[in-house]
Amino acid sequence: MAHFDIPFSVLDLAVVGSGSTPGAALSGTIELARRTEQLGYQRFWVAEHHNMPGIASSAPPVLIAHLAAATRSMRVGSGGVMLPNHAPLVVAEQFGMLEALHPGRIDLGIGRAPGTDPVTAQALRRTANALSVDDFPEEFAALVGYFSSANDRGVHAVPALGNKPDVWLLGSSGYSAQVAGMLGLPFAFAHHFSATNTLPALALYREQFRPSARLTEPYAMVCASVVAARDDERARYLAGPGGLSFLQLRQGRPGLMPTPAQAAGYDYNEMERAFVADRFANQIIGGPDTVFKGITSLLEQTQADELMVTTMVHDPSDARRSHELVAELAELSPPASRSSGDQAAYPSVADPSGNDAA
């Protein structure tokens, strides 16, 4: 099998499975970060979710600090921080501190949507006036500005000033794609839950891209849902809980991640079965040959510069094995075995001077 010749990375949500606990889920995420670093993955991101019993990654900066301390060279970051939920100053201080503690290893992926229900969003921002899409450019500019200067009210974000992480824009539609392109920023697209928008959004990003101090050319990362196992049947069995969990979320009853047996025994009605089948149609699920073909097809269609893999299964050991199989298929190189020439295949998009402007 051919080397894909692009970096592979990981998105993890610290899934809390039925019969488990948030503490165990977070421990599993830290162990997964260690293992994927050993395998040669480029970066490890965690996502912000609130009011969801089955996801423990509600506070990415706290978890990122632990991940960075538990690993040596892998980039770690947020995929992402949902800016409408937070004051830009707070985000700048948190990620400035992370960058100061772990120089050159912190990614700040920013999303423009709350990513949660309206009641939870109001509790996070402590106001009934929710931020809209129209507020995002101003909020984002304020956030980025804190890393290079005081704002117009003389507020200094300490220790953000001079400690700027690697800033990304995240998206699942064309809006963030265009903003990322116009600002000359790297762009991460959520193919794993918005597959119909993937190609149009990437096209917009590349069309709108303007070179910046940060990037001279577009840099697009695609995040795909992948479950790899010894064969197709086993992979579909392990993927079952992810489908049922997403169905329950859409029905307004989020809970812990079901076991594979619970998912296999669930009595789906016709509409529910169609919903889950549609969900799985845009995921890469199978044994080695199936997964290799799926990844190859996705990369050929998207021409992504980097692939981020997310694996939603009940048991952390099954998630680790899935990432191990993907690493084997992609022929990733462990950090210690990469030669100086190999490092060029794992680019950092950040300006080494730290003076990149958004």
N, C-alpha and C positions, 0 to 999 in steps of 0.2 A: 504494500500500500504506500502511496506517495505521501511525502511530507507536505502539509498544507502551507508551510512557509509564512504563516502569520502567527501572532501571539494568540494564545487561548487564555481566558480568564474565568473567574467564578463569581456568581451572584448567589448569596445565601440568605435565607429568611429566618434562620433559627427556628425551624418547624417544631412545634410541640405536638408530639404524637399522643394518641389515646393511650392511657396508662403511664405516660411520662410526665415530666414537670418542666417549667421554664428553665430552671437551673440546669437540668440535664440537657435540654436543647441548646443552651448557650455553651455548655461544655463541649457538646458535639460540634458546634460551629468552630470553636477554637481548635479542636482536634482536626477538623476538616481543613482549616487554614494551614496548619502545620503540614498536613499530608499533601495538599495541593502545591505548596511551595516546594516540597521535596520532588514532586513530579514535574515541575517546570512551568506551572501556570504563571502568567505575568502579574495579575492583580487579583485581589479578593475584596469584593464589595458586599456590604449588607444594606438591606432596605428598611425604610421607615414605614411601619404600619402601626395603627392604633386601634384599640377596642376590638382586637381580634384574638380570641383565646388561643388559637393555633399558631400564632407567630409571636416570638419573644423579642424580636429586634426592634422594639419601640423607641430606643434611644441610641441611634447609630454612633454618636461621638464616644459614648461610654464603651460600647462594644469594640469600636475601632481601636481605642487605646489598649484594650486587652489583646486584640489581634496583633497589633504592631509589636507589643512586648513579647508575644509568643512566637513571632517569626523573625527572620533576620534580614531578608532582602526583598521579599515580595512587597509590591505596592498594596496598600489597604485603603479602603475608603467607603464612601456612601453611594448607594445606587437606588435611591438617593435621599438627600434631605429635601423635604417638601417645603419650599420657602414660604408659602402662605401661612404655614403653621408657626413660624418663628420670626422674631425680630432679627433683622440682618446683623445688628451688632452682636447678638448672642451667638449666632452661627459663626461670625468672623472670629470672635474670641475663642470659641471651642476649637475650630479648625486651625486657627493660628497657634494655639497651644499644642495641638497634635503635631503640627509641622515643626514647631520648635523642639518638641521632644523626639521626633523621628524625622529628621531633615531628609527631604527628597523622596519620601515614601508615602505621602498622604495625598489621596484623591478626594476632591469635593465635588461629587455629582449632585447637581441641583435640578429639582423638578418644579414645575409651575403650578401643579394641582395639589389640593390638600391630601388627596389619597385616602380619605376617610369620610365618614358620614357627617352631615352638617352639625349635629349636636356635639360630636367629639371635636370637630374643627373649632367650634365656638369655645369649647372648654380650653383648647390649646392656646388660642389667641386672647381669651378672656374678653371678647367683645362680640356683640351681635352683628356687627358690620363686617361680613366676610370680605376678604380681598378678592378682587376679580382679576381676570386675565389682563385687563388694562393696567393693573397695578404692578404686574410682574416686572416690566423693564426698569421701572424706578427702584423697586425693591432690590432687584439683582444688581443694578448699578451701585446702589448704596453698599451692598454686601462686598462687592469687588473693591470698591473704593477704600474700605477700611483697611485693606492689606497694604495700601501704599501711602495713605495720607489721613489726616484728620478730616472729619466732615465739616460742613459749613457752620456747625454749632460748636466746633472745637473739641469734638469727642474723639479721643484716641482709643482705638481697640487694642488693648494689650493682652497677650503678646502677638496679636495678628500683624501689627505693623512690621513689615520686613520679613514676615514668615508666611508667605502665601503658598497654599497647597496648589495642587494641579486641578484647575477648575474645568469641569465638564458640564454641558447641558444635556439633560435627559428628555426623552419625548416619546409619545405614542401616537402623534399626529404631525401635521405639517407645521404647526405654529412654532414649536421649539426648534424644529429643523431649520426654519428660515432665520430665526434669531441667532442660532449657533453659527450658521453660515455667514450672516452679516457681521458678526462679532469676531469671526475667525477663530472659533473655539472648536475643540473636539466634540463630537456628538455621539451619544449612545441611544440607540433606538430599542424600544421594548417590543421586539417581535414576539416574545413569549405570550403576550396578551393582546397584541394589536396587529396581527399578521397581515390583515388586508391593507393596512396603511404603510407597511414596511417600504415597499419599492417607491411609492409616490413621495414619501417623506425623505428618503435618501436622495431621490432625484432633486427635490427642492433644496436640500442641504448643499448638494454639490453645485447646483445652479446659482445659489445665492452666496456662495462662499467668497469671502474677501480676505486676502492674505493679511496677516497681522504679525505683531512681534512674537506672538505665540506659535502660529502655524503659517507656513508658506503654502501648504496644500491641504485639502480637506482630509480629515481623519475620522472615519465612521466605524463605530463598534456596534455590532448587532448582538442582542441578548436572546438566546434561544432556549427553550425548555427541552432538556434531553434526559432520557432515562435509558441507560445502557445496562445490559445484563448478559448472562451467558447465552441466551437465545431469545427469540421474539416473544415466545409464550411467557417466559419468566419476566421479561421487561414489561409486558402489558399488565401482568398481575401486579407488579410493583407500582406501576403508574396509576392503577385504579383509585387509590386513595386521593391522589391529587385531583382527579376528575370529580369525584364525589365531593371533596372539600370545596372546590370552586362552585359546584352546583349549589351547595348549601349556603355559600356566601351570597350568591346571586339571589337566593330565595330569602335573604335577610335573616339567616340563622347560622352565622359562623360558629365554628366550634373547633375542638381539637382534631388533628389529622387522623382520620379513621385508619384502622389496620387494613392490610390487603384483604384479609378474610371478611372484614366488615363491608368493604367496598364490593367484593365479589358477591356477597350475599344480599346486597341492597336490592329492594324491589322497585326498580326504575319503571316509571310509566313511559309511554311512547315519546312524549315531549322531552322528558328528562334524559332519556337514552339518546335522543337526537342532539340535545344540547351538549352532552359529554362527548359524543362522537365528533361533533364539530370542533370542540375544544382540542381533542386529540389529533385531529387532522392537521393541525399546524404545529405539532410537536414532533420531535424525533425520538421514537421509542422502538427499541429492538435489540437484537443481538449485534455483535460487531459488524457484520456485513451490512445490515440494515442501517445502523447508525452512521457508518462510514459513507454510505450512499446519500443519506439524508443531509449530513454536514456538507458533503461535496456539492450537492444540488443547491443548498442554501447559499453557500459562498459563491457559487457560479452566478446565481441570480442577483445577489446583493453587491458583490465585489467589495465586501467588508474588509476593512484594514485590520480588524481584530474581532474574534468571536468570544462572547461571554456566555457561559453555560450555567443554567440554573436547573437544579434537580429537586423536584418536590416528591419525596417519598416518606414513608412512615419511619423507617429505621435508619439512623445515622450511618450504620455500617453498610447499608445498601447504597446510600448516597456516596460514601467514600469509594465503594467498588465501582460505581458508575463513572466517577471522575477518573479512576485509575484506568478503566477501559478506554475512555475518551483520550486520555494522555497517551496510551499505547497506540491508538489509531492515528493520532496526530503526530506521533514520534516526537513528543516534547522532550527537551533536554533539561535534566536537573541543573540547578544553578552552578554547582561545583564542577560540573563536567563541560560547561559551555566555554569554548575558547573565546578569545577577544573578537574573532571574526563572527562567532555565533551571536554575540551580544547585539550586533546591528539588526538582527531579526526580531529583537524585542525592544523596540524604540520607546523612549519616554517622550511624550509630546510636549513636556514642559520646557520652557526656556531656561537653560542652566543658570543664567544670570539672576533669575528670580524677578526680573523686571518686565515680564510679559504683561501686556495690557489687554483687557477684555474689550 
